[in-house]
Amino acid sequence: SVYSNILELILVLVRPFVWLFDVGRDFLGFFKAKQENQTYGQNKAEYERKSRKFKEEQNKKQQRQKQYQKPPKQEKQKTHEWWESSNNYEVLQLKEGATKSEIEKAKKRLRKIYHPDLVFTDEEKRKKHTIIFQNVSNAHDELIKKF
């Protein structure tokens, strides 16, 4: 049709100008980048001064933040583990005055967890479980004697 022929003619006429515009834009971009590199070399001292000032501000900001931070909580150091306690209720992880059935349940629960035969590979862990297992058994026996 006539309209498509006119449109093709316009595109043929405009296409070289579009190409020229793209090339010109790339050319100007190249010279602009080159000019920025030259000004960077000329203003290097100013750039370094600004970066130093920025770093100083960042350090001051960090110091202010450290002032307002809470000091880290110091954990209480344990003098002994729960299974080394002289309190048999603490060894069985029970409250004072527990009933006989509660003592039995606690013994079974802890002996299932800390039975030394359940540890196959780590010998150090096995020794630890043996000690816990014996302490749980001893605490259970002493508490059952009271009933």
C-alpha positions as CSV (number, residue, x, y, z in Angstrom):
1,S,0.0,0.0,0.0
2,V,1.0,3.7,-0.3
3,Y,1.3,4.2,3.4
4,S,3.8,1.3,3.9
5,N,5.9,2.6,1.0
6,I,6.0,6.1,2.6
7,L,6.9,4.6,5.9
8,E,9.8,2.6,4.4
9,L,11.1,5.7,2.6
10,I,11.1,7.7,5.9
11,L,13.0,4.9,7.7
12,V,15.5,4.8,4.9
13,L,16.1,8.5,5.1
14,V,16.2,8.6,9.0
15,R,18.3,5.5,9.6
16,P,21.7,7.2,8.8
17,F,20.9,10.1,11.2
18,V,20.1,7.6,13.9
19,W,23.4,5.8,13.3
20,L,25.2,9.2,13.3
21,F,23.5,10.1,16.6
22,D,24.7,6.8,18.2
23,V,28.2,7.2,17.0
24,G,28.3,10.8,18.2
25,R,27.0,9.9,21.6
26,D,29.7,7.2,22.0
27,F,32.3,9.6,20.8
28,L,31.2,12.3,23.4
29,G,31.1,9.6,26.1
30,F,34.7,8.7,25.3
31,F,35.9,12.3,25.6
32,K,33.9,12.9,28.7
33,A,35.5,9.9,30.4
34,K,39.0,11.1,29.3
35,Q,38.3,14.5,30.7
36,E,37.1,13.1,34.0
37,N,40.4,11.1,34.3
38,Q,42.4,14.3,33.7
39,T,40.4,16.2,36.3
40,Y,40.9,13.3,38.7
41,G,44.6,13.7,38.3
42,Q,44.4,17.4,38.8
43,N,42.1,17.1,41.9
44,K,43.8,14.1,43.4
45,A,44.8,16.0,46.6
46,E,41.2,17.2,47.0
47,Y,39.9,13.7,46.5
48,E,42.3,12.2,49.1
49,R,41.3,15.0,51.5
50,K,37.6,14.2,51.1
51,S,38.1,10.5,51.5
52,R,40.2,11.0,54.6
53,K,37.5,13.3,56.1
54,F,34.9,10.7,55.2
55,K,36.9,7.9,57.0
56,E,37.3,10.1,60.1
57,E,33.5,10.8,60.2
58,Q,32.9,7.0,59.9
59,N,35.3,6.3,62.8
60,K,33.7,9.0,65.0
61,K,30.3,7.5,64.2
62,Q,31.5,4.0,65.2
63,Q,32.9,5.3,68.4
64,R,29.6,7.0,69.3
65,Q,27.8,3.8,68.6
66,K,30.2,1.9,70.9
67,Q,29.5,4.3,73.7
68,Y,25.8,3.6,73.6
69,Q,26.1,-0.2,73.2
70,K,25.4,-2.3,76.2
71,P,28.4,-4.2,77.5
72,P,28.3,-7.9,76.6
73,K,26.7,-10.1,79.3
74,Q,29.3,-12.0,81.3
75,E,28.1,-15.6,81.7
76,K,28.5,-17.1,85.1
77,Q,31.1,-19.7,85.1
78,K,29.9,-23.0,86.4
79,T,31.9,-24.4,89.2
80,H,30.5,-27.8,88.5
81,E,28.1,-29.6,86.2
82,W,24.6,-30.7,87.2
83,W,25.5,-34.3,87.5
84,E,28.4,-33.5,89.9
85,S,26.1,-31.9,92.4
86,S,25.8,-33.2,96.0
87,N,22.0,-32.5,95.8
88,N,20.4,-35.7,94.5
89,Y,17.3,-33.8,93.2
90,E,19.5,-31.6,91.1
91,V,21.3,-34.6,89.7
92,L,18.0,-36.1,88.6
93,Q,16.8,-32.6,87.5
94,L,13.9,-32.6,89.8
95,K,12.4,-30.1,92.3
96,E,12.8,-30.7,96.0
97,G,10.2,-33.1,97.4
98,A,9.5,-35.0,94.2
99,T,7.3,-38.1,94.5
100,K,8.6,-41.7,94.1
101,S,7.0,-42.0,90.6
102,E,8.6,-38.7,89.5
103,I,12.0,-40.0,90.7
104,E,11.6,-43.2,88.7
105,K,10.6,-41.3,85.6
106,A,13.5,-39.0,85.9
107,K,15.9,-41.9,86.3
108,K,14.6,-43.7,83.3
109,R,14.6,-40.6,81.2
110,L,18.2,-39.7,82.1
111,R,19.5,-43.3,81.8
112,K,18.1,-43.5,78.3
113,I,19.8,-40.3,77.3
114,Y,23.2,-40.9,79.0
115,H,23.6,-44.7,78.7
116,P,27.3,-45.3,77.8
117,D,26.4,-48.2,75.4
118,L,24.6,-45.6,73.1
119,V,27.9,-43.9,72.3
120,F,29.8,-45.9,69.7
121,T,32.6,-43.7,68.4
122,D,33.8,-40.9,70.8
123,E,35.6,-42.5,73.7
124,E,35.8,-39.2,75.7
125,K,32.0,-38.8,75.4
126,R,31.5,-42.4,76.4
127,K,33.5,-41.8,79.7
128,K,31.4,-38.7,80.4
129,H,28.2,-40.6,79.9
130,T,29.5,-43.4,82.2
131,I,30.0,-40.9,85.0
132,I,26.6,-39.3,84.5
133,F,25.0,-42.7,84.3
134,Q,26.6,-43.7,87.6
135,N,25.7,-40.4,89.3
136,V,22.1,-40.7,88.2
137,S,21.9,-44.3,89.5
138,N,23.5,-43.3,92.9
139,A,21.2,-40.3,93.3
140,H,18.1,-42.5,92.5
141,D,19.2,-45.1,95.0
142,E,19.7,-42.6,97.8
143,L,16.3,-40.8,97.1
144,I,14.4,-44.1,97.0
145,K,15.9,-45.2,100.3
146,K,13.9,-42.2,101.9
147,F,10.6,-43.7,100.8
